Amino acid sequence: MGPESDQGSRTTAQSLECEVSTMMQGAMAISSTLAPRLSETPGDSTDVATARHRTSPLRWCVTVLLVLMALQVVYFMFTNPRFEWAVVGKYLFSANVLQGLGTTLLLTVVAMVVGTVIGTIAALALLSDFKPGRVAAQTYLWAFRGTPLLIQLIFWYNLAYLVPKITLGVPFMAPFAEWSTNAVITPFLAALLGLGLAEGAYMTEIVRAGLSSVDTRQHDAARALGMTPAKAFFRIIFPQAMRFIIPPTGNQVIGMAKATALVSVIAMNDLLHSVQIIYNRTYEIVPLLLVAVFWYLAVITLLYAFQSRLERYYSKGHRRDTTEVTPASAHT
Amino acid sequence: MQTLDTSASPQRHVLRLNNVVKRYGSLQVINAVSLDIDEGEVVAIIGPSGSGKSTLVRCIHQLETIEGEAIYLDGELLGYRHEGAHLRALGPRDIARQRRQLGMVFQQFVLFPHMTVEENVMEGPAQVLGDSPADARTRARHLLGRVGLADKVTAYPQMLSGGQQQRVAIARALAMRPKVMLFDEPTSALDPELVGEVLSVVSDLAKAGKTMVIVTHEIAFAREIATRVVFMEGGRIIEQGPAQETLSNPKTDRLRTFLSRVM
């Protein structure tokens, strides 16, 4: 057979394509018996490197379909007057919207930091041999993952109803100090508590999975060097766990950037709330939601780029391209 | 060769095991093992799989806790301290301090994959002993030169062969200036053609007078470099004595049977 028998590698997704190619091969086999068999002459110059790559006809069809759909969408977006692109442009950089964007960014970052710290502590508690710690962490996970974030946010916002005063002191004794709950729990703090505590519950599972992925022998090696448990954790175990923690955490950050939109229900002036205030006045709902969509997408694009860099940093020593330096067998 | 200077006074028990017992549940893995090791001695522990020899070195390094009686390093009781008439378990900080005096080389190398070869060797001195980074680096380069890996300092462990990784692991343990080096089957995970390069490094250490305890399956190697051979089976020491003599003329049937199987 000539170069047309070179099918390349198959994937399961290409099973349909394979069927098509088998049929085509049949047809070509007939034609090749009729054609002069150049490739079978001894000492010929057959070299598969010169073969032309074959593209399945199915892929051609799908490509055409996708291009048509993309054109349709673009046409729809630019010719439908109800998108009111002029209005979008007018509000895109307005002070109120940018302020809302700032609040959304701040909440995302601070709530993620709070969530990651809580999650790391709870994950360590889950993995420890200290039973009260394990039970406490499991209870926390159960409560905060098991209830809707929206309810948690409203709950924290209305904390003053349950606890009018926040006191500091020994339980059941006269307090050292006390504050009015309404003064302490500002909408920002309520948002932070709600988002941070809920995020912590999800981060617990991510950090726990990351820490469990590190080879247990690494603990032995760290201890054998005379490291204290804390030093072994920060120098040896955690940096290796990061490789497994970052990709799902990237997802969480993206989820968090969007989840901050929920705080608009507790009168936090975030990105969504800022455009809501405008469209409640002007009734230009669609263009203003597009303004919000534009900024959410912009933020997430930036986060995505940052995540890629971070992943590359923590995969040092594991990258495929670094293995080529020495041809020696890497594993025995 | 600052790592290898041995103390002037010979014949001092640097390591002393007193009726050591280790159980996993009801399974007794180490059964009243007593062993005194002098400075400069090279003790090879041999025996069939499951005889407890790996567990014994892990106990010496306190990677496993023992159920009885006691292990002393340079006269200091490991893992406990006397409090009046009672013994109290040491906290993690004190145990870490005791471990610093022992170097450990594992069967599976266990280098830190996120650090370069040089950083692996620097880690102990810089992070645990508190050496300055510059000193730790100089020391790491020196040790890596001695194990023949001066050209691999910036490589990551994954890029090295098993034999090279194990030599880095030896350099990493030596960097802590340990009183005793412990080897847990250092060549068992290696391809046959890579065993030699690791054994030659261990052999150099033996010649330089380093006190070592080596769990090994390489009988010929034990005969060549060990000052003493300890044969374990079923968690007990069955026979021990000078390496050449014990391996050539075993006194017990069990050692004779074992040697005839492995040689």
Chai-1 contact restraints between the chains, C-beta under 6 A:
chainA,res_idxA,chainB,res_idxB,connection_type,confidence,min_distance_angstrom,max_distance_angstrom,comment,restraint_id
A,R217,B,V110,contact,1.0,0.0,6.0,A-B,restraint_1
A,D220,B,L63,contact,1.0,0.0,6.0,A-B,restraint_2
A,A221,B,V110,contact,1.0,0.0,6.0,A-B,restraint_3
A,A224,B,M104,contact,1.0,0.0,6.0,A-B,restraint_4
A,L225,B,G124,contact,1.0,0.0,6.0,A-B,restraint_5
A,L225,B,V128,contact,1.0,0.0,6.0,A-B,restraint_6
A,G226,B,A96,contact,1.0,0.0,6.0,A-B,restraint_7
A,G226,B,R99,contact,1.0,0.0,6.0,A-B,restraint_8
A,G226,B,R100,contact,1.0,0.0,6.0,A-B,restraint_9
A,G226,B,V128,contact,1.0,0.0,6.0,A-B,restraint_10
A,M227,B,V128,contact,1.0,0.0,6.0,A-B,restraint_11
A,T228,B,P92,contact,1.0,0.0,6.0,A-B,restraint_12
A,T228,B,R93,contact,1.0,0.0,6.0,A-B,restraint_13
A,T228,B,A96,contact,1.0,0.0,6.0,A-B,restraint_14
A,P229,B,P92,contact,1.0,0.0,6.0,A-B,restraint_15
A,R235,B,Q127,contact,1.0,0.0,6.0,A-B,restraint_16
A,I236,B,F112,contact,1.0,0.0,6.0,A-B,restraint_17
A,P239,B,H114,contact,1.0,0.0,6.0,A-B,restraint_18
A,Q240,B,H114,contact,1.0,0.0,6.0,A-B,restraint_19
A,G317,B,P113,contact,1.0,0.0,6.0,A-B,restraint_20
A,G317,B,H114,contact,1.0,0.0,6.0,A-B,restraint_21
A,G317,B,Y156,contact,1.0,0.0,6.0,A-B,restraint_22
A,G317,B,Q158,contact,1.0,0.0,6.0,A-B,restraint_23
A,T323,B,M159,contact,1.0,0.0,6.0,A-B,restraint_24
A,V325,B,M159,contact,1.0,0.0,6.0,A-B,restraint_25
A,T326,B,M159,contact,1.0,0.0,6.0,A-B,restraint_26
A,A328,B,S161,contact,1.0,0.0,6.0,A-B,restraint_27
A,S329,B,S161,contact,1.0,0.0,6.0,A-B,restraint_28
A,A330,B,Q158,contact,1.0,0.0,6.0,A-B,restraint_29
A,T332,B,G162,contact,1.0,0.0,6.0,A-B,restraint_30
A,T332,B,L190,contact,1.0,0.0,6.0,A-B,restraint_31
A,T332,B,D191,contact,1.0,0.0,6.0,A-B,restraint_32
